[in-house]
Amino acid sequence: MTGSNPDKKLTEDERDRPKKSKKKQKKEDAWRPDGPRDPFAMLDSLPEKKQQELQKALHLFYLGQSLPRNMQQAKKHTYRFWDTQPVPKLGDIVTTHGPIAQGEASVRMEAYSLPQGFSWDTLDLSNPAALKELCTLLNENFMEEDDNTYRFNFSQEYLQWALQPPNWLPQWNCAVRVQTNKKLVGFVAAVPADIRIYETEKRMVHVKFLCVHKKLRLKRMAPVLIRELTRRVNQQGLCHAVYTAGIVLPSPLSSCSYWHRPLNPRKLVEVSYPGLRLKMSLQRALKLNRLPEATKTPGLRPMTKADVGQIHSLLQTNLSKFHLSPILSTQEVEHWLLPQEDVIDTYVVEGHDGKLTDVVSFYGVSSTVLNHVVHTGLKEAYLLHIACTATDPADLMEDTLVLAKSKGFDIFCALDVMDNMSFLEKLKFSISDKSLHYYLYNWMCPNMSPDKVGLVLPN
Ligand SMILES: CC(C)(COP(=O)(O)OP(=O)(O)OC[C@H]1O[C@@H](n2cnc3c(N)ncnc32)[C@H](O)[C@@H]1OP(=O)(O)O)[C@@H](O)C(=O)NCCC(=O)NCCS
């Protein structure tokens, strides 16, 4: 991450874009309110129906300008922001390992400039009011493609889990507000993480929850958020980051696919769950996806706090097999895995001698189903870790599906990372059209296949 600014007169956002005519510049600056004009107050003053029409039009407009989803599209895209950043260029074949930008002597002291009418803030998530505001922003705006069918329903407990691991810092919860009414309209966060990349171990951050209010999209606010977060991370002496995205940016370290396993096929069909292709009748889907009533693995039980030490060893042994993996402390194992209702579930297999042989964990993401006559909510489970030394991973995973279903999850999602391919097809997961690309900031190293990735980053 770069810290100094040799080009002092321009804002960073201005530096990343080519020179434009005044007229064009004025058009791009339309989101920046003149004087006391507040864009939200203006929109909110319109009748509800008008607001919905505008929202629909914005959605169509947004889809028309969507960012690259695959390499072919990426090759045609001009990365006005990312081409200025220390990341490998698309198409470069990297064979060496190391930082891209060498450490800067000084880190910029002052925050990056925001357009008039907006201001930076730090969200202290130990304050319940700030947490509630973040919930509202994300739940109303975080969906990548809002066609008015789903909305995330992140709970405050989920956000605390995702954003407050050991050593989290409030200043890394970087927020943009409208000055007049203090409305939260932009956010990006970083949490500390020790990561092993091939043979190198690095303290870095995991960047998550990049979000801009729907009404301020496509106005280059994301690059300003990323630059400001980078500055705040640099201030703590860190200069590398790991992040994931569904879009292709320069340049994926690995490109993985999501696999889905229906737990409640009827409901998934009824709500038209995105990306799920059930090429069969509902009756057949119900039969095919039927699960046993009870789990089979002897000694399988929920994790307790007393298990932290043994789970730590099991995970570290398993994770050392991969080229990209977290190095977890025992405090982090406790934070990320200790069960919390509707946030994180972890199960262990305990042998007769009290020794733990296997562990599996998954986190839950809830959504609100909009405009449906029967269904109001949807629960997705995401595989976080699985490490086995005695049980067949497919058997442990089948039990995990049974447990997730009994807890009311509708679908189980897993990436084709780690050794997951060994059981995905066998357990009737099917590949979705959703990819997830892994990226490193300011670090180059050779690409890796998904089975060499030992890192799952919950949003
Ligand atoms: C992601 C989001 C903040 C981008 O904002 P936006 O208004 O669409 O885009 P902006 O005009 O502000 O900025 C565009 C720049 O940001 C980059 N960008 C967009 N999404 C990005 C992402 N997820 N990660 C990193 N950079 C991203 C674009 O590539 C572009 O840079 P480029 O010119 O180098 O290509 C916004 O679409 C959003 O809030 N989406 C919903 C939440 C979401 O999907 N978050 C990302 C989770 S990975």
The ligand as an SDF file (V2000), in Angstrom:
LIG
                    3D

 48 50  0  0  0  0  0  0  0  0999 V2000
  -18.7450   -2.5280   -4.6770 C   0  0  0  0  0  0  0  0  0  0  0  0
  -19.2600   -1.0880   -4.7090 C   0  0  0  0  0  0  0  0  0  0  0  0
  -18.8360   -0.3780   -3.4400 C   0  0  0  0  0  0  0  0  0  0  0  0
  -18.5850   -0.3900   -5.9090 C   0  0  0  0  0  0  0  0  0  0  0  0
  -19.1010    0.9180   -5.9800 O   0  0  0  0  0  0  0  0  0  0  0  0
  -19.5340    1.5460   -7.3670 P   0  0  0  0  0  0  0  0  0  0  0  0
  -20.2900    2.7680   -7.0860 O   0  0  0  0  0  0  0  0  0  0  0  0
  -20.1850    0.4830   -8.1820 O   0  0  0  0  0  0  0  0  0  0  0  0
  -18.1450    1.8770   -8.0970 O   0  0  0  0  0  0  0  0  0  0  0  0
  -17.3160    3.2370   -8.0720 P   0  0  0  0  0  0  0  0  0  0  0  0
  -17.7170    4.0780   -9.2240 O   0  0  0  0  0  0  0  0  0  0  0  0
  -17.3700    3.8900   -6.7590 O   0  0  0  0  0  0  0  0  0  0  0  0
  -15.8260    2.7020   -8.2890 O   0  0  0  0  0  0  0  0  0  0  0  0
  -15.4820    1.9300   -9.3790 C   0  0  0  0  0  0  0  0  0  0  0  0
  -14.1220    1.3370   -9.1190 C   0  0  0  0  0  0  0  0  0  0  0  0
  -14.2040    0.4710   -7.9690 O   0  0  0  0  0  0  0  0  0  0  0  0
  -13.7640   -0.8310   -8.3480 C   0  0  0  0  0  0  0  0  0  0  0  0
  -14.5500   -1.8350   -7.6260 N   0  0  0  0  0  0  0  0  0  0  0  0
  -15.8650   -2.1000   -7.7630 C   0  0  0  0  0  0  0  0  0  0  0  0
  -16.2110   -3.1180   -6.9620 N   0  0  0  0  0  0  0  0  0  0  0  0
  -15.0880   -3.4800   -6.3140 C   0  0  0  0  0  0  0  0  0  0  0  0
  -14.8160   -4.4870   -5.3650 C   0  0  0  0  0  0  0  0  0  0  0  0
  -15.7560   -5.3250   -4.9220 N   0  0  0  0  0  0  0  0  0  0  0  0
  -13.5640   -4.5940   -4.8940 N   0  0  0  0  0  0  0  0  0  0  0  0
  -12.6090   -3.7590   -5.3350 C   0  0  0  0  0  0  0  0  0  0  0  0
  -12.7990   -2.7870   -6.2420 N   0  0  0  0  0  0  0  0  0  0  0  0
  -14.0350   -2.6750   -6.7340 C   0  0  0  0  0  0  0  0  0  0  0  0
  -14.0240   -0.9090   -9.8250 C   0  0  0  0  0  0  0  0  0  0  0  0
  -13.2250   -1.9050  -10.4480 O   0  0  0  0  0  0  0  0  0  0  0  0
  -13.6780    0.4900  -10.2760 C   0  0  0  0  0  0  0  0  0  0  0  0
  -12.2930    0.6710  -10.4120 O   0  0  0  0  0  0  0  0  0  0  0  0
  -11.5940    0.5690  -11.8840 P   0  0  0  0  0  0  0  0  0  0  0  0
  -11.8780    1.8320  -12.5840 O   0  0  0  0  0  0  0  0  0  0  0  0
  -10.1330    0.3920  -11.5830 O   0  0  0  0  0  0  0  0  0  0  0  0
  -12.1890   -0.6090  -12.5790 O   0  0  0  0  0  0  0  0  0  0  0  0
  -20.8000   -1.0260   -4.8810 C   0  0  0  0  0  0  0  0  0  0  0  0
  -21.1380   -1.5700   -6.1210 O   0  0  0  0  0  0  0  0  0  0  0  0
  -21.5320   -1.7640   -3.7950 C   0  0  0  0  0  0  0  0  0  0  0  0
  -21.7090   -1.2610   -2.7000 O   0  0  0  0  0  0  0  0  0  0  0  0
  -22.0060   -2.9860   -4.1210 N   0  0  0  0  0  0  0  0  0  0  0  0
  -22.7300   -3.8240   -3.1760 C   0  0  0  0  0  0  0  0  0  0  0  0
  -21.8010   -4.4780   -2.1800 C   0  0  0  0  0  0  0  0  0  0  0  0
  -20.7140   -5.2810   -2.8210 C   0  0  0  0  0  0  0  0  0  0  0  0
  -20.9020   -6.0090   -3.7760 O   0  0  0  0  0  0  0  0  0  0  0  0
  -19.4850   -5.1430   -2.2560 N   0  0  0  0  0  0  0  0  0  0  0  0
  -18.3280   -5.8270   -2.7320 C   0  0  0  0  0  0  0  0  0  0  0  0
  -18.1910   -7.1080   -2.0130 C   0  0  0  0  0  0  0  0  0  0  0  0
  -16.7810   -7.9430   -2.6510 S   0  0  0  0  0  0  0  0  0  0  0  0
  1  2  1  0
  2  3  1  0
  2  4  1  0
  2 36  1  0
  4  5  1  0
  5  6  1  0
  6  7  2  0
  6  8  1  0
  6  9  1  0
  9 10  1  0
 10 11  2  0
 10 12  1  0
 10 13  1  0
 13 14  1  0
 14 15  1  0
 15 16  1  0
 15 30  1  0
 16 17  1  0
 17 18  1  0
 17 28  1  0
 18 19  1  0
 18 27  1  0
 19 20  2  0
 20 21  1  0
 21 22  1  0
 21 27  2  0
 22 23  1  0
 22 24  2  0
 24 25  1  0
 25 26  2  0
 26 27  1  0
 28 29  1  0
 28 30  1  0
 30 31  1  0
 31 32  1  0
 32 33  2  0
 32 34  1  0
 32 35  1  0
 36 37  1  0
 36 38  1  0
 38 39  2  0
 38 40  1  0
 40 41  1  0
 41 42  1  0
 42 43  1  0
 43 44  2  0
 43 45  1  0
 45 46  1  0
 46 47  1  0
 47 48  1  0
M  END
$$$$
